[in-house]
Amino acid sequence: MKRLLAVFMLFSLSFSLLFASGSKEASETKTTLLGEEPVTIVFWHCASDESGVLMDKFIDTFNKENPYKITVKGIYQGQYSDATTLMKTIISAENYSELPDVMQMDATGKVDYFSSGRALTASDAFASYGDISSSYIPVALSNWEYQGVVLGLPFALSTTITFYNKDMLEAAGWDKAPETFQDIIELKRDMEKAGIEAASYGIVPNTPLLANWLGQMGSYVVNNKNGSESMATELSCVENGKLEEFLGLWKNLYEEGGVENKSLSTNQFVNGEVAVFTSSSSNVSSVLEKVGDKFTVGTSTFIKVNDEAEYGATVSGSCLVMFDSKDELKKLASWEFIKYLTGKEVQSEFAISTGYIPSSLEALESDEYKAQLEENPQYRIAPMQLLSTPSEMKSVTVGPSADFYYAIMNGTSDMLKNNVDPKKAAEDLASSLQALLDQYKRNNI
């Protein structure tokens, strides 16, 4: 943890120096169109609960205060997968007029957005309206690159971290969070000795979790750097043996009582049914609110498969993308709105209120955000971990994203439920995942 803190302090200092020396201001190139007449743009978002309240506030503020007569019509489209499915349906039917001007998108939409024929990418905007790429944390921006193109600007930046019940761990004789699978096994044993009946850990691996754990082991899930450089067409974790190795470690964790073969998350954690769970850093605020004074919540780095593994977890979250409406005024208005949502003020407030990491460098260095980290230690882990995660670790981008996600969950869960040998489980899972990649390639090339 000290090493992570040192990295974070170095990072903070480096960007303080960057701004002190004066970074190149982003171009504010406008055409005479913007502001001459009113314009309304449609924005699909997936922000719910507290994030949804904030999103409504941001939209309302922009509508009232922007000087360009822009009105944003915000439409909540449910979960990211729901929004992506609707986008795909519209594109497939070529009903392009039904597409929004701006959309909040997660990794499930990357490939379909890129190949839609109506993408107005951030790279396009940089070329037309001024390059502001230096305004964002590099790893945040690069997370939305696909085939060398920056698809959108990062809005909600997060990473997977560990939450733990400090009181429960102390009762079991632990003064720190478990860092590895073996630690979780030992924690469970100590909990049993102390008469604590709660589960130590409970989760079912999915695409992002598998990407994290294989990434710690120096492997990608699929080729082309987890699909970040071009379409993923085959698995990268089979021939190198890493999928089988991971499944062996996972089965051992289960057989030793360290993990339950089901997802135990926020509700179970709040109720004291599980000592440790892993989740997005964006949930820090909601977890603290739900737990209240029931017990002390601790946060730590994402659990490693073993001592030899790298620290860290892939970048996740969402970005804001634009569609080419063929209307120059709407495109300019969309770009103004995106810059607003990813700028210092919004990013700082959004991060402080939710636990997301600011994608804006100015927001990361703001006094308000620094005060938040100082007053609430649970928020510190995410930015520190982000900066210690190897750049080679990439989130998975595949066409059949939803099917891929559930195939991984079903394959790993069935291995434990049916006591399948890790070698056979790896073969079966690889066969299922490869079939999905092959089918997508046949249908899209």
Steps between C-alpha positions, in 0.01 A plus 500: 500500500790736573629438150162592355484817709844602381396449139187708554697785661749496214217509248332789681825697510570438134167644394534792739822583318330448168233756574746735671714508188195556285349237275387586152147634511243299308380674190158661534442518126137579423308568186260793478217247511530431872291746700329662205181300544354254756589134465378191686706183530398159636716333764461133597646423840511204737548683827263381774454546874738767635683522169168556327412787734836658426459449126163677507664785691786528251261504204281764663800719583635475146162588351473809719857625482648417160527812280426322172119452520554123534230288662585144597216249520623227735348154467578220745543176306547252785815294537787534255407171336145630446629815330742300286224259394278791395788659310568174315131457413481850353822458303395158370171647373687803360262732686784742561272794580406318822858504629583754770749780450697395809506167681654375822657166408696225671721231348200299376440759230853561372503273197147574382547874539828493307348303211165684499583728210362790703774542759627852557803403703706705740785470251273659237415779743865559586573548133201728437455697822835492678704229671430495876634148559771632736226605743434140610680227691679309221389154616140624515508628143686196366233272647267630230737448209407239243703429188699815563193724531388676819128424504388739772598701806517324839218600731474247783842352577529209738691187586423190703607513864451299818252595772527338842332505840774630729316402818449143383860463392626639830282249684677230299840641590566688177620861486512524121307385196583170327715559193504156335283190456710327767436788739126452455535131584691585816250771590216249474680262733557778754137607474389147579734484800347823626149364455414740216247331270507747213651413162850626441444568128240422237515579130470341156766609246376689192675672210652799686600288800664240277681778314629630833623168634650382172653844456669464838647176363630670185236371262219643292165327472478551123743600228584846370566617856158398626339637185627855554698515175263319263219248506566213739487173308653244735596438861846587626481316833482140378833414342693682772314294760382802701128422478554152639738636765246758612218248514721274712566784745131587506393143567755471780365821655152348492599159632688660790187691598628842399230588247135415455381419151261793482522875480484652846511874461374821655183378674672199656796713599279761665315225689824348628462180298836529326830641623654595166365585158640651184313766308541817299662793674197698386304328779703646787250774576193273490667230710601748768149644505331160526733370771474817705620434854442122492873439461813659357550456127850451369618506139809345350652403168337238279576149622794326330501136393830444685809678631671495158216679324505868407292745699211668331184469297396627162340840448123491471209740496338688215570758234295752304474444126334700223308396193526680167157655451618672181398825671805718569324705767397189694850358473654818638243508781571136584871571525438792736283281722757219509777742592283632781427154646868404488631832626642597837186607687274210404772237531603625844144507635413164341809334649446644847135394504538148363850359534578512129848625412515834317607454139587868475853582610387834639229330705751245630714788623214710635504600866151357543597155380823495699301592811266210430790255492644644817174483694379164365777240477265251330517716187881497476547143381346540154726778365805341662421161347429655162851642494665174604319281249727398208409675178494161326190402694201571276129449543343252258336631183308235307201516269285244684561676831187393692519134393872496576435638849246235591695216339792576732271510802328176406824320418676586825191442712429161341860392562448543874143372512577184301854447632654517153876470462656843418655365181164375373327816621752713310442298184121529529508872576747569220278311257194704599681833480668420169164401351360840594796679339471289185128561469543874540776505239283306252211738550700822481775449243 
